[in-house]
Amino acid sequence: MSRAGHNAAMPKTPLTKAVGPIGMALTAWDVWRRLSPQQRRWITAQARTHGPRLAKQAWAAQQAKRPR
């Protein structure tokens, strides 16, 4: 039995492989519906600001992983 704050470590499983792309999209849609309009505007503004940079980083990481 563990005391409060001393929980045993749980095994980590990759969420995207367990859920799949359709399940992930449905979960994202469900979370988006529950947000207030102010939170939706904030997330949209953050995506416009940081989205291109993150997409560029993801593209570079994918290209670096790919064997030539």
DSSP file (Angstrom, degrees, kcal/mol; ACC not computed):
  #  RESIDUE AA STRUCTURE BP1 BP2  ACC     N-H-->O    O-->H-N    N-H-->O    O-->H-N    TCO  KAPPA ALPHA  PHI   PSI    X-CA   Y-CA   Z-CA
    1    1 A M              0   0    0      0, 0.0     2,-0.3     0, 0.0     0, 0.0   0.000 360.0 360.0 360.0 132.9    0.0    0.0    0.0
    2    2 A S        -     0   0    0      1,-0.0     5,-0.1     6,-0.0     2,-0.1  -0.760 360.0-127.4-103.7 147.9    1.4    3.4   -1.0
    3    3 A R    >   -     0   0    0     -2,-0.3     3,-2.1     3,-0.2     2,-0.1  -0.369  47.0 -71.8 -83.0 167.6    1.0    6.6    0.9
    4    4 A A  T 3  S+     0   0    0      1,-0.3    -1,-0.2    -2,-0.1     0, 0.0  -0.370 122.7  17.3 -60.8 132.2   -0.3    9.8   -0.6
    5    5 A G  T 3  S+     0   0    0     -3,-0.1    -1,-0.3    -2,-0.1    -2,-0.0   0.408 108.0  86.7  86.3  -2.9    2.3   11.3   -2.9
    6    6 A H    <   +     0   0    0     -3,-2.1    -3,-0.2     2,-0.0     2,-0.2  -0.359  56.2 159.9-124.2  51.8    4.2    8.1   -3.2
    7    7 A N        -     0   0    0     -5,-0.1     3,-0.1     1,-0.1     2,-0.1  -0.485  43.3-110.6 -77.0 144.4    2.5    6.3   -6.0
    8    8 A A        -     0   0    0     -2,-0.2     2,-0.1     1,-0.1    -1,-0.1  -0.384  41.8 -94.1 -70.3 152.1    4.3    3.6   -7.8
    9    9 A A        -     0   0    0     -2,-0.1    -1,-0.1     1,-0.1     3,-0.0  -0.428  36.9-141.6 -69.4 139.1    5.3    4.3  -11.4
   10   10 A M        -     0   0    0     -2,-0.1     2,-0.1    -3,-0.1    -1,-0.1  -0.762  26.9 -99.7 -98.9 147.2    2.9    3.2  -14.1
   11   11 A P        -     0   0    0      0, 0.0     2,-0.5     0, 0.0    -1,-0.1  -0.442  38.3-130.6 -65.9 139.0    4.1    1.7  -17.4
   12   12 A K        -     0   0    0     -2,-0.1    -3,-0.0    -3,-0.0     0, 0.0  -0.795  24.6-174.7 -96.2 128.7    4.0    4.2  -20.1
   13   13 A T        -     0   0    0     -2,-0.5     2,-0.3     3,-0.0     3,-0.0  -0.951  36.2-103.4-118.5 142.1    2.4    3.3  -23.4
   14   14 A P     >  -     0   0    0      0, 0.0     4,-1.5     0, 0.0     3,-0.2  -0.490  28.2-151.3 -65.8 124.0    2.4    5.5  -26.5
   15   15 A L  H  > S+     0   0    0     -2,-0.3     4,-2.2     1,-0.2     5,-0.4   0.872  89.3  56.1 -66.7 -38.9   -1.0    7.1  -26.6
   16   16 A T  H  > S+     0   0    0      1,-0.2     4,-2.0     2,-0.2    -1,-0.2   0.846 108.3  47.2 -68.2 -32.2   -1.1    7.6  -30.4
   17   17 A K  H  4 S+     0   0    0     -3,-0.2    -1,-0.2     2,-0.2    -2,-0.2   0.858 113.9  47.3 -76.3 -33.5   -0.5    3.9  -31.1
   18   18 A A  H  < S+     0   0    0     -4,-1.5    -2,-0.2     1,-0.1    -1,-0.2   0.851 123.9  31.4 -74.3 -34.0   -3.1    2.7  -28.6
   19   19 A V  H  X S-     0   0    0     -4,-2.2     4,-0.5    -5,-0.2    -2,-0.2   0.883  97.2-147.2 -92.9 -44.0   -5.8    5.1  -29.8
   20   20 A G  H  X  -     0   0    0     -4,-2.0     4,-2.2    -5,-0.4     5,-0.2  -0.110  35.2 -70.8  90.5 166.1   -5.1    5.5  -33.5
   21   21 A P  H  > S+     0   0    0      0, 0.0     4,-2.0     0, 0.0    -1,-0.1   0.860 130.5  47.9 -66.8 -36.2   -5.6    8.5  -35.7
   22   22 A I  H  > S+     0   0    0      2,-0.2     4,-2.4     1,-0.2     5,-0.2   0.924 113.4  47.4 -71.9 -42.8   -9.4    8.4  -35.8
   23   23 A G  H  X S+     0   0    0     -4,-0.5     4,-2.2     1,-0.2    -1,-0.2   0.883 111.9  50.9 -63.2 -38.2   -9.7    8.0  -32.0
   24   24 A M  H  X S+     0   0    0     -4,-2.2     4,-2.5     2,-0.2    -1,-0.2   0.906 110.3  49.2 -65.9 -41.0   -7.2   10.8  -31.5
   25   25 A A  H  X S+     0   0    0     -4,-2.0     4,-2.4     2,-0.2    -2,-0.2   0.908 111.6  48.9 -64.9 -41.7   -9.2   13.1  -33.8
   26   26 A L  H  X S+     0   0    0     -4,-2.4     4,-2.2     2,-0.2    -1,-0.2   0.885 111.7  49.3 -65.7 -37.7  -12.4   12.3  -32.0
   27   27 A T  H  X S+     0   0    0     -4,-2.2     4,-2.4     2,-0.2    -2,-0.2   0.923 110.9  49.5 -66.0 -43.9  -10.8   12.9  -28.6
   28   28 A A  H  X S+     0   0    0     -4,-2.5     4,-2.5     1,-0.2    -2,-0.2   0.904 111.3  49.9 -61.7 -41.1   -9.4   16.3  -29.9
   29   29 A W  H  X S+     0   0    0     -4,-2.4     4,-2.3     2,-0.2    -1,-0.2   0.906 110.1  50.5 -63.8 -41.4  -12.9   17.2  -31.2
   30   30 A D  H  X S+     0   0    0     -4,-2.2     4,-1.2     2,-0.2    -2,-0.2   0.911 112.1  46.5 -63.8 -43.0  -14.5   16.3  -27.9
   31   31 A V  H  X S+     0   0    0     -4,-2.4     4,-0.7     1,-0.2     3,-0.4   0.920 111.0  52.8 -64.8 -43.1  -12.0   18.4  -25.9
   32   32 A W  H >< S+     0   0    0     -4,-2.5     3,-1.0     1,-0.2    -2,-0.2   0.892 106.1  53.7 -59.8 -41.4  -12.4   21.4  -28.4
   33   33 A R  H 3< S+     0   0    0     -4,-2.3    -1,-0.2     1,-0.2    -2,-0.2   0.819 106.3  53.1 -63.2 -30.9  -16.2   21.3  -27.9
   34   34 A R  H 3< S+     0   0    0     -4,-1.2    -1,-0.2    -3,-0.4    -2,-0.2   0.600  89.8  98.0 -83.2 -11.1  -15.9   21.5  -24.1
   35   35 A L  S << S-     0   0    0     -3,-1.0    -3,-0.0    -4,-0.7    -4,-0.0  -0.441  78.4-114.3 -77.1 150.9  -13.7   24.6  -24.3
   36   36 A S     >  -     0   0    0     -2,-0.1     4,-2.3     1,-0.1     5,-0.2  -0.416  31.0-107.2 -75.0 159.8  -15.1   28.1  -23.7
   37   37 A P  H  > S+     0   0    0      0, 0.0     4,-2.3     0, 0.0     5,-0.2   0.862 121.3  54.8 -57.2 -35.8  -15.0   30.5  -26.7
   38   38 A Q  H  > S+     0   0    0      1,-0.2     4,-2.0     2,-0.2     5,-0.1   0.915 109.0  47.0 -64.4 -42.2  -12.2   32.5  -25.0
   39   39 A Q  H  > S+     0   0    0      2,-0.2     4,-2.4     1,-0.2    -1,-0.2   0.872 110.3  53.3 -66.9 -36.5  -10.1   29.4  -24.6
   40   40 A R  H  X S+     0   0    0     -4,-2.3     4,-2.4     2,-0.2    -2,-0.2   0.916 108.9  48.9 -64.0 -42.7  -10.8   28.4  -28.3
   41   41 A R  H  X S+     0   0    0     -4,-2.3     4,-2.4     2,-0.2    -2,-0.2   0.907 111.0  50.8 -62.3 -41.6   -9.6   31.9  -29.4
   42   42 A W  H  X S+     0   0    0     -4,-2.0     4,-2.3     2,-0.2    -2,-0.2   0.921 111.5  46.8 -63.3 -44.5   -6.4   31.6  -27.3
   43   43 A I  H  X S+     0   0    0     -4,-2.4     4,-2.4     2,-0.2    -1,-0.2   0.898 111.9  51.2 -64.6 -40.3   -5.6   28.2  -28.8
   44   44 A T  H  X S+     0   0    0     -4,-2.4     4,-2.2     2,-0.2    -2,-0.2   0.909 110.3  48.9 -63.4 -41.9   -6.2   29.4  -32.3
   45   45 A A  H  X S+     0   0    0     -4,-2.4     4,-2.0     1,-0.2    -2,-0.2   0.904 111.6  49.4 -64.5 -40.7   -3.9   32.4  -31.7
   46   46 A Q  H  X S+     0   0    0     -4,-2.3     4,-3.0     1,-0.2     5,-0.4   0.893 110.0  51.3 -65.2 -39.0   -1.2   30.1  -30.3
   47   47 A A  H  X S+     0   0    0     -4,-2.4     4,-2.0     1,-0.2    -2,-0.2   0.895 110.2  49.0 -65.9 -39.3   -1.6   27.7  -33.3
   48   48 A R  H  < S+     0   0    0     -4,-2.2    -1,-0.2     2,-0.2    -2,-0.2   0.887 117.4  42.1 -65.8 -37.6   -1.2   30.6  -35.8
   49   49 A T  H  < S+     0   0    0     -4,-2.0     4,-0.3    -5,-0.2    -2,-0.2   0.944 131.4  19.7 -74.1 -49.2    1.9   31.9  -33.9
   50   50 A H  H  X S+     0   0    0     -4,-3.0     4,-2.3    -5,-0.2     5,-0.2   0.601 101.2  86.8-102.7 -14.2    3.7   28.7  -33.2
   51   51 A G  H  X S+     0   0    0     -4,-2.0     4,-2.8    -5,-0.4     5,-0.2   0.911  88.6  49.0 -57.6 -50.2    2.2   26.2  -35.8
   52   52 A P  H  > S+     0   0    0      0, 0.0     4,-2.1     0, 0.0    -1,-0.2   0.895 112.9  48.5 -59.8 -39.0    4.5   27.0  -38.7
   53   53 A R  H  > S+     0   0    0     -4,-0.3     4,-2.1     2,-0.2    -2,-0.2   0.919 113.4  46.5 -66.6 -42.9    7.6   26.7  -36.6
   54   54 A L  H  X S+     0   0    0     -4,-2.3     4,-2.5     2,-0.2    -1,-0.2   0.886 111.4  51.6 -67.3 -38.2    6.5   23.4  -35.1
   55   55 A A  H  X S+     0   0    0     -4,-2.8     4,-2.4    -5,-0.2    -1,-0.2   0.903 109.7  50.4 -64.1 -39.8    5.5   22.0  -38.5
   56   56 A K  H  X S+     0   0    0     -4,-2.1     4,-2.4    -5,-0.2    -2,-0.2   0.907 111.1  48.5 -64.2 -41.7    9.0   22.9  -39.8
   57   57 A Q  H  X S+     0   0    0     -4,-2.1     4,-2.4     2,-0.2    -2,-0.2   0.905 111.5  49.6 -64.8 -41.2   10.6   21.2  -36.8
   58   58 A A  H  X S+     0   0    0     -4,-2.5     4,-2.3     2,-0.2    -2,-0.2   0.908 111.2  49.6 -64.6 -41.0    8.5   18.0  -37.3
   59   59 A W  H  X S+     0   0    0     -4,-2.4     4,-2.4     2,-0.2    -2,-0.2   0.924 111.6  48.3 -62.3 -45.0    9.3   18.0  -41.1
   60   60 A A  H  X S+     0   0    0     -4,-2.4     4,-2.1     1,-0.2    -2,-0.2   0.892 111.5  50.0 -64.1 -39.6   13.1   18.3  -40.3
   61   61 A A  H  X S+     0   0    0     -4,-2.4     4,-1.7     2,-0.2    -1,-0.2   0.903 111.2  49.1 -65.8 -40.5   12.9   15.5  -37.7
   62   62 A Q  H  X S+     0   0    0     -4,-2.3     4,-1.5     1,-0.2    -2,-0.2   0.902 111.8  48.5 -65.1 -40.9   11.1   13.3  -40.2
   63   63 A Q  H  < S+     0   0    0     -4,-2.4    -1,-0.2     1,-0.2    -2,-0.2   0.860 109.7  52.5 -67.1 -35.6   13.7   14.0  -42.9
   64   64 A A  H  < S+     0   0    0     -4,-2.1    -1,-0.2     1,-0.2    -2,-0.2   0.831 110.3  48.6 -69.8 -31.6   16.5   13.3  -40.5
   65   65 A K  H  < S+     0   0    0     -4,-1.7    -1,-0.2    -5,-0.1    -2,-0.2   0.805  91.9  93.5 -75.5 -29.5   15.0    9.9  -39.5
   66   66 A R  S  < S-     0   0    0     -4,-1.5     2,-0.2    -5,-0.1    -4,-0.0  -0.455  78.4-127.1 -71.5 126.6   14.5    8.8  -43.1
   67   67 A P              0   0    0      0, 0.0    -1,-0.1     0, 0.0    -2,-0.1  -0.479 360.0 360.0 -71.4 144.1   17.3    6.8  -44.6
   68   68 A R              0   0    0     -2,-0.2    -2,-0.0     0, 0.0     0, 0.0   0.408 360.0 360.0-104.7 360.0   18.7    8.1  -47.9
